[in-house]
Each structure stands twice: as C-alpha cells, then as structure tokens.
Amino acid sequence: MSSDCRGRGKGKHGSMLEEQNGFAFCQSSECFRCTSAGESLNQRLYHSLQDYAKRYTWSGRGVHKGVRDQGRYLNSRPTIQRPEVFFLPDLPSAPFFSREVQRHDVELLEQSFPALLAEFESIYHQPPARSGSSLPPGWKANSTPRGQWWTYYLVNQGTPLVLNVRRCPRAWRVLGQLRTFIANNVFGNACFSVLTPGALITEHYGPTNVRLRCHLGLRVPPSCELVVGGEPQCWSEGSCLLFDDSFLHRAFHEGGAEDGPRVVFMVDLWHPNVAAAERQALDYIFTPGRLEDKEGK
C-alpha cells in the first residue's frame, strides 16, 4: 500500500490505533511511514539535514528546529493530530483548508475534471490483469475491515510508476502543470482512489503536516463521507477538497451496490505556509531512498 497505505506505523500511535480499531491496515514492507518510525529515523533525519547544510546556503530554520526536536514534537502532539514521520513546527493547522490557499492548482484540477474522469474510465474498465484477479492492470487492493478500496498510483512516495503513467498521459500532464505538487519527495503521491459500496477506511494519521491532501471528486454517490479531526465533509463531483491528513481521519461509503463506487483523484500539495527554502530542504532530506536504514540491509 505504501504512501497512502492507511496503515499502522511501528510506533506507539500505530499500535494504539490497531488496538482501537481491531484491524491492521498495512503490512507493506515498502511503506515509508510504516517502516521509518523510531529513534533511528530521528538520527537519519539529523544526519541528512547536516549534509544538506554543508551543500547549500539556506534559511530553513523551521526545518532545523523540527528535525532537532522531532521526537519531542511527535510525542507531545494532541491525539487529534499526530503525524507519524515528520512534524514541522509553527505551521497553521486545521482539519480542512479553503480552496483559496492553493487556488491555482485547485482550479487547474477542477478544469481537468472531464479529462481525468475519462482517463479513470479507461483504466478502470480494462480486463483483469491476470487470471484469478478482479483488478485491471496497475490497480492495487488495500486492506479494509469491510468493502473494497483500490488505488491506481501515478506517483507513489515520490516515485513515478512508469507503466501507470503511460496509461494516463492526460493525468500526468495535469500533474506537471501543478505549482505545488510534492514531487520527488516521499510525502508526495498522486492516484485514483476507489471505495466500493460498504467500504470503510478506519481512522489513522498521515505521515506529516507539511502537505495538504487534495481530493478531486470524480464519482460521488450518496452516503459517502470523509471525517478529519472529527469534522465530517462530503465530496462533490468536479470539486476539490483540501485537508491535512496528519489529523486523525477516516472515510466510508455507506451506499448500496446500485450507487456504484466513490472515486477521487488524489494529489499531495505543499502546505501553503512551508517556505520555499524549507521545501528545498525537505525535498533533499526526503528524497526517495535517502533515509533508508543502510545498517539493516
């Protein structure tokens, strides 16, 4: 499941949620969030930041502060917002954000609604990828306590999936036109996400507060809801919903089979208050593969 795995981390917060929900979200060895928790990550973060400071002149003091005190920040966060990998201090926080904070990218995505919907239809209605599978090529099934949740990644934890990108040239073109899409950074993802009737994604935290997750509604039947920080919102077809997924959140589709699936196009955008110098430092520190624990390999 990796970047959007909705899974438990190996830290105490993940264990707490697993016990609370009676359900283990993620067993993926590729998931950066679920395999990076703990003291070793804090040490690797600091070493990576030191390396960056040697190479570049920068003023990302907030990043330095966040890396230096990461363990304290994560352990002291209220239960409503606990990013599982990295917390940048002093960022304005709220479960949902106005579309105005990333107006250019929101408007571009909404203008691209017909093209993205058509591209979804083209990849969703292909024959199964292999015998015994119900999913077309490129789609992945995620663990849920009930119902089905499928994702089709174009970018997974900062890494483009070449075959999927080739099947979705229009969506890839849209991503290239976004000004604040998090690219080449493990916190950046882009995918089509499907919830079938009856599906539930149980509550969990995202990995960081430096991003806003954007959902463009492609198909939104009745009785679908996203709850972030205790605040419920409904998707709308052709409209974007911006939220901070470092807040505790869940999603569900309580409609019937006749309603069909809920479908969104999901992209990760920079939080508007992360400065350019901080983005540059974070892109360096969280380049895919940079923080892998070499001692364990």
C-alpha positions in Angstrom: 0.0 0.0 0.0 3.0 2.3 0.7 2.4 6.0 0.7 -1.3 6.1 1.1 -1.4 2.8 2.9 -3.7 4.0 5.6 -1.7 1.6 7.8 -0.3 1.4 11.2 3.2 2.6 12.0 5.5 0.6 14.2 5.4 3.3 16.8 3.1 3.6 19.7 0.5 5.7 17.8 0.1 3.0 15.2 -0.2 0.3 17.8 -2.8 2.3 19.6 -4.9 2.7 16.5 -4.6 -1.0 15.7 -5.9 -1.9 19.1 -8.6 0.6 18.9 -9.9 -0.5 15.6 -9.2 -4.2 15.9 -7.8 -4.1 12.4 -4.3 -3.8 11.0 -4.2 -1.5 8.0 -0.9 -2.1 6.4 1.6 -4.9 6.1 3.6 -3.3 3.3 7.4 -3.5 3.6 7.6 -0.7 1.1 5.6 1.8 3.1 7.9 4.6 4.2 5.6 5.7 7.0 5.2 2.2 8.5 8.9 1.2 8.4 10.6 4.5 9.4 9.4 5.2 12.9 11.6 5.4 15.9 14.9 6.8 17.1 16.9 5.6 14.1 14.8 7.8 11.8 15.4 10.8 14.0 19.2 10.2 13.7 19.0 9.8 10.0 16.9 12.9 9.6 19.5 14.9 11.5 22.4 13.5 9.5 20.6 14.2 6.3 19.9 17.8 7.4 23.6 18.3 8.3 24.6 17.0 4.9 22.2 19.4 3.2 23.5 22.4 5.2 27.1 21.6 4.1 26.0 21.6 0.4 23.7 24.6 0.3 23.2 28.1 1.7 19.7 28.2 3.1 17.4 29.7 5.7 15.1 26.8 6.6 15.3 27.4 10.3 11.9 25.8 10.9 13.1 22.5 9.3 16.2 22.5 11.6 14.0 23.1 14.6 11.7 20.3 13.5 14.4 17.8 12.9 16.3 18.7 16.1 13.2 18.2 18.3 11.3 15.7 16.3 10.8 13.1 19.0 9.6 15.6 21.5 7.2 17.2 19.0 5.6 13.9 17.9 5.2 12.6 21.5 3.7 15.8 22.7 1.1 16.3 19.9 -2.6 16.1 20.9 -4.3 12.8 19.8 -6.3 14.7 17.2 -3.1 15.5 15.1 -0.1 13.2 15.3 1.9 12.9 12.0 3.7 9.6 12.2 7.0 10.6 10.5 7.8 14.4 10.5 6.2 17.4 12.2 7.2 20.9 11.1 6.5 23.3 14.0 4.6 26.6 13.8 2.5 25.7 10.7 -1.1 26.8 10.9 -3.2 23.7 11.3 -6.8 22.8 10.7 -8.6 19.6 9.6 -9.8 21.2 6.3 -8.4 24.2 4.3 -10.1 26.6 2.0 -9.5 26.1 -1.7 -8.1 29.6 -1.8 -4.8 28.5 -0.2 -3.9 26.7 -3.3 -6.2 28.4 -5.8 -4.2 27.9 -8.9 -3.8 24.1 -8.5 -7.4 23.6 -7.3 -8.8 25.5 -10.3 -6.5 23.5 -12.7 -7.6 20.2 -11.3 -11.3 21.2 -11.4 -10.9 22.4 -15.0 -9.3 19.0 -15.8 -12.3 17.1 -14.3 -13.7 15.8 -17.7 -10.3 14.6 -18.8 -9.4 12.9 -15.5 -12.8 11.2 -15.3 -12.4 9.9 -18.9 -9.0 8.6 -18.1 -10.2 6.9 -15.0 -12.9 5.2 -17.0 -10.3 3.9 -19.5 -8.1 2.3 -16.8 -10.9 1.1 -14.6 -12.8 -0.9 -17.2 -9.9 -2.9 -18.6 -9.9 -6.7 -18.3 -8.3 -8.2 -15.2 -4.5 -8.1 -15.1 -4.1 -11.8 -14.6 -6.1 -15.0 -14.1 -7.8 -15.1 -10.6 -7.6 -11.3 -10.2 -10.6 -9.0 -10.3 -8.4 -5.9 -10.8 -7.3 -4.3 -14.1 -3.6 -3.7 -14.7 -2.0 -1.1 -12.4 -4.6 -1.3 -9.7 -3.8 -2.3 -6.1 -6.2 -3.6 -3.4 -5.7 -2.1 0.1 -6.7 -3.7 3.4 -10.0 -2.6 4.8 -12.2 -4.1 7.5 -15.1 -4.2 5.1 -15.7 -3.3 1.5 -13.1 -2.7 -1.1 -10.6 0.1 -1.5 -8.5 0.2 -4.7 -5.8 2.7 -5.8 -4.1 3.4 -9.1 -0.8 5.3 -8.4 0.9 7.6 -10.9 3.3 8.7 -8.2 3.9 6.6 -5.1 6.0 8.1 -2.3 7.7 10.4 -4.7 8.4 7.8 -7.4 6.5 7.7 -10.7 5.1 4.4 -11.7 6.2 4.3 -15.4 3.6 1.8 -16.7 0.7 3.6 -15.0 1.9 6.9 -16.2 2.0 5.7 -19.8 -1.7 4.7 -19.5 -2.7 8.1 -18.1 -1.0 10.8 -20.3 -3.6 13.4 -19.5 -3.4 13.0 -15.8 0.4 13.1 -16.0 0.2 16.3 -18.0 -2.0 17.8 -15.3 0.5 16.9 -12.5 3.2 18.6 -14.5 1.2 21.8 -14.5 0.6 22.0 -10.8 2.7 24.5 -9.0 2.6 22.9 -5.5 2.6 19.2 -6.2 5.1 17.4 -4.0 7.4 15.7 -6.5 10.5 13.6 -5.8 9.7 13.5 -2.1 8.4 10.5 -0.2 5.5 12.7 1.1 4.2 13.2 -2.5 1.6 10.9 -4.1 -0.9 11.0 -6.9 -3.5 8.4 -7.6 -7.0 7.4 -8.5 -8.8 6.1 -5.4 -11.9 3.9 -5.4 -14.2 3.0 -2.5 -16.8 0.4 -3.2 -20.3 0.4 -1.5 -19.9 -0.6 2.1 -16.2 0.2 2.3 -14.6 1.7 5.4 -11.1 3.1 5.8 -10.7 3.2 9.5 -9.2 6.2 11.3 -5.5 6.8 11.1 -2.9 9.5 10.8 -0.8 10.6 7.8 3.0 10.9 7.9 3.5 14.7 8.0 1.9 18.1 8.4 3.9 19.8 5.6 1.4 18.7 2.9 -2.3 19.2 2.2 -4.1 16.2 0.6 -6.3 17.2 -2.3 -9.2 15.1 -3.4 -11.0 15.9 -6.7 -14.4 14.2 -6.7 -14.9 12.2 -9.9 -17.8 10.0 -8.9 -19.6 10.7 -5.6 -22.7 8.7 -4.8 -24.8 9.4 -1.7 -23.8 8.3 1.7 -20.1 8.9 1.3 -18.1 10.9 3.8 -14.6 12.0 4.9 -14.1 12.7 8.6 -11.0 14.7 9.5 -10.3 15.8 13.1 -13.8 14.9 14.0 -15.2 17.2 11.2 -17.3 15.5 8.5 -17.3 16.6 4.9 -18.7 15.2 1.7 -17.0 15.1 -1.7 -18.6 16.7 -4.7 -18.1 15.8 -8.3 -15.8 18.2 -10.1 -14.8 19.9 -6.9 -11.6 19.7 -4.7 -11.5 19.0 -1.0 -8.3 20.1 0.8 -7.4 18.5 4.2 -4.5 18.0 6.5 -4.1 14.2 6.7 -1.9 14.4 9.8 -5.1 14.8 11.7 -6.9 11.6 12.6 -9.2 10.8 9.7 -11.4 8.1 8.2 -13.6 7.6 5.1 -16.5 5.5 4.3 -19.1 4.6 1.6 -22.4 3.5 3.1 -24.4 3.4 -0.2 -25.8 0.3 -1.8 -24.5 -1.6 -4.8 -26.7 0.3 -7.1 -24.9 3.5 -6.2 -21.6 2.4 -7.6 -18.1 3.4 -6.3 -16.8 6.6 -4.9 -13.9 7.8 -7.0 -11.5 10.6 -6.4 -8.2 11.8 -8.0 -5.8 12.4 -5.1 -2.7 14.6 -5.1 -0.5 15.8 -2.3 0.3 19.6 -2.3 2.6 21.6 -0.2 1.1 23.3 2.9 0.9 27.0 1.8 3.0 28.1 4.8 6.0 25.9 4.1 8.5 28.5 2.7 10.5 27.8 -0.5 13.7 27.3 1.4 12.0 24.8 3.7 10.6 22.9 0.7 14.0 22.7 -0.9 15.5 21.3 2.3 12.6 18.8 2.8 12.9 17.7 -0.8 16.6 16.9 -0.2 16.0 15.2 3.2 13.0 13.1 2.0 14.2 12.2 -1.5 13.0 8.7 -2.1 15.6 6.2 -0.7 17.7 8.8 1.1 16.6 7.8 4.6 16.7 4.1 4.2 18.4 2.4 7.1 21.6 1.1 5.4 22.6 -0.8 8.6 19.7 -3.1 8.3 20.4 -4.1 4.7 
